Amino acid sequence: MPINIPNTLTLMRIVLIPVLVVVFYMPFKYHLLVAALVFTIAAITDWFDGYLARRLGQMTPFGAFLDPVADKLMVAVALVLLVERHNDLLFTLAACVIIGREIVVSALREWMAELGKRTSVAVSMIGKVKTAFQMVSIVVLLAVDAERDGSEILALGVVLLYIAAALTIWSMWQYLRAARRVLAEVEQP
């Protein structure tokens, strides 16, 4: 495992996961704001490690494997924390859609890599937009204490999460459609 700046940032994101959970449950006044800050730092390092890997020529197979794993772990853990707090059917369904899509697309990418067609399911623009809505919604929802901050901010976070869930379905459909074409080609005699 090559130790370089991008890989260190990715590993830091994984280390921040238990920090997020502990801070989320700690009983001090601004624990939710601190939890949102921890998640924000992780989200920023997600962008920054990829940028640095390309800019510094430090892209490694280890980093290519670990970066998406770290992202998915952080998002899944944050969504599980939020589902517990919000205890709402639609909210839970949106979180399940987002987490389920991440599992399906990860498996699809692995399968396409085995076929030598990984670029067929490369990250699309809709996937990037989905990620932006998802990250902003999670930061807002982590930071908001409904009793202290009011329902308008909470409603904004929930709406952003629902938009992210809709974009999640759309982007997954795009990936599955691209994979179907590849699989049709592979199965041709």
C-alpha positions in Angstrom: 0.0 0.0 0.0 1.7 3.2 -1.2 1.4 6.0 1.4 0.9 9.3 -0.4 -1.3 12.3 0.3 -4.4 11.1 -1.6 -4.4 7.7 0.1 -3.8 9.3 3.5 -6.8 11.5 2.9 -8.9 8.4 2.0 -7.8 6.6 5.1 -8.6 9.6 7.2 -12.1 9.5 5.8 -12.5 5.9 7.1 -11.1 7.0 10.5 -13.6 9.8 10.7 -16.5 7.2 10.5 -16.4 6.2 14.2 -15.7 9.8 15.1 -18.9 10.8 13.4 -20.9 8.2 15.3 -19.4 9.0 18.7 -19.9 12.8 18.2 -23.5 12.3 16.9 -24.4 10.6 20.2 -22.4 12.7 22.6 -24.6 14.7 25.0 -23.2 18.2 24.5 -25.0 21.3 23.2 -23.5 21.4 19.6 -22.9 17.8 19.0 -25.0 17.8 15.8 -23.1 20.7 14.4 -19.8 19.0 15.2 -21.1 15.8 13.6 -22.0 17.8 10.5 -18.6 19.3 10.5 -16.9 15.9 10.7 -19.0 14.7 7.7 -18.2 17.9 5.8 -14.5 17.4 6.3 -14.9 13.8 5.0 -16.9 15.1 2.0 -14.2 17.7 1.2 -11.4 15.1 1.4 -13.4 12.9 -1.0 -13.1 15.6 -3.7 -9.6 16.7 -2.6 -8.0 13.2 -2.6 -9.1 12.6 -6.2 -7.9 16.0 -7.3 -4.5 15.5 -5.7 -4.1 12.0 -7.0 -4.6 13.2 -10.6 -2.7 16.5 -10.1 0.3 14.9 -8.4 0.3 11.8 -10.5 -0.3 9.7 -7.4 -3.1 7.5 -8.6 -2.7 4.0 -7.3 -4.7 0.7 -7.5 -5.1 0.8 -3.7 -6.5 4.4 -3.9 -8.8 3.5 -6.8 -10.2 0.6 -4.7 -10.3 2.4 -1.3 -11.7 5.8 -2.3 -15.2 4.6 -3.4 -15.3 2.2 -0.4 -14.6 5.1 2.0 -17.3 7.3 0.4 -19.9 4.6 0.5 -19.1 3.7 4.1 -19.3 7.3 5.3 -22.6 8.0 3.5 -24.2 4.7 4.6 -23.3 5.3 8.3 -24.5 8.9 8.2 -27.8 7.8 6.6 -28.3 5.1 9.3 -27.8 7.7 12.0 -30.3 10.0 10.4 -32.9 7.2 9.8 -32.8 6.5 13.5 -33.3 10.1 14.4 -36.1 10.8 11.9 -38.1 7.6 12.2 -40.2 8.3 9.1 -41.2 5.8 6.4 -40.4 8.1 3.4 -37.1 9.2 4.9 -36.2 5.6 5.5 -37.1 4.6 2.0 -35.0 7.4 0.5 -32.0 6.2 2.6 -32.6 2.6 1.6 -32.7 3.6 -2.1 -29.4 5.5 -1.7 -27.6 2.7 0.2 -29.1 0.0 -2.1 -28.0 1.9 -5.2 -24.4 2.1 -3.9 -24.3 -1.6 -3.4 -25.8 -2.4 -6.8 -23.5 0.0 -8.7 -20.4 -1.2 -6.8 -21.3 -4.8 -7.7 -22.0 -3.8 -11.3 -18.7 -2.0 -11.6 -16.8 -5.0 -10.2 -18.6 -7.3 -12.6 -17.8 -5.0 -15.6 -14.2 -4.8 -14.5 -14.0 -8.6 -14.6 -15.3 -8.4 -18.2 -12.7 -5.7 -19.0 -15.5 -3.1 -19.5 -15.2 -1.0 -16.4 -15.3 2.3 -18.3 -18.8 1.3 -19.5 -20.0 2.1 -16.0 -17.8 5.1 -15.2 -19.1 7.9 -13.1 -21.6 10.0 -15.0 -22.6 13.6 -14.6 -25.9 12.6 -13.1 -24.0 10.6 -10.6 -21.9 13.6 -9.7 -25.0 15.8 -9.3 -26.6 13.1 -7.2 -23.6 13.0 -5.0 -23.7 16.8 -4.5 -27.4 16.7 -3.5 -26.7 13.7 -1.2 -23.7 15.3 0.5 -25.5 18.7 1.1 -28.6 17.0 2.4 -26.7 14.8 4.8 -24.7 17.8 6.1 -27.9 19.8 6.6 -29.7 16.9 8.3 -26.8 16.1 10.6 -26.6 19.7 11.7 -30.2 20.4 12.3 -31.7 19.9 15.7 -35.4 20.3 14.9 -36.1 21.6 18.4 -33.4 24.3 18.2 -33.2 25.1 14.5 -36.8 25.0 13.4 -38.6 23.0 10.8 -37.7 25.1 7.7 -34.0 24.0 7.7 -35.1 20.4 8.4 -37.6 20.5 5.5 -34.8 21.7 3.2 -32.6 18.8 4.2 -35.3 16.3 3.7 -36.3 17.7 0.3 -32.6 17.6 -0.8 -32.4 14.0 0.4 -35.6 13.1 -1.6 -34.1 14.8 -4.7 -30.8 12.8 -4.1 -32.9 9.6 -3.9 -34.7 10.4 -7.2 -31.3 11.2 -8.9 -30.0 7.9 -7.4 -32.7 5.9 -9.2 -32.0 7.8 -12.4 -28.3 7.3 -12.2 -28.6 3.6 -11.4 -30.9 3.2 -14.3 -28.2 4.7 -16.6 -25.6 2.4 -15.2 -27.8 -0.7 -15.6 -28.7 0.3 -19.2 -25.0 0.8 -20.1 -24.2 -2.6 -18.6 -27.0 -4.3 -20.4 -25.6 -3.2 -23.7 -22.1 -4.5 -22.7 -23.6 -7.8 -21.5 -25.5 -8.2 -24.8 -22.2 -7.8 -26.7 -20.4 -10.2 -24.5 -23.1 -12.9 -24.8 -23.1 -12.7 -28.6 -21.5 -15.9 -30.0 
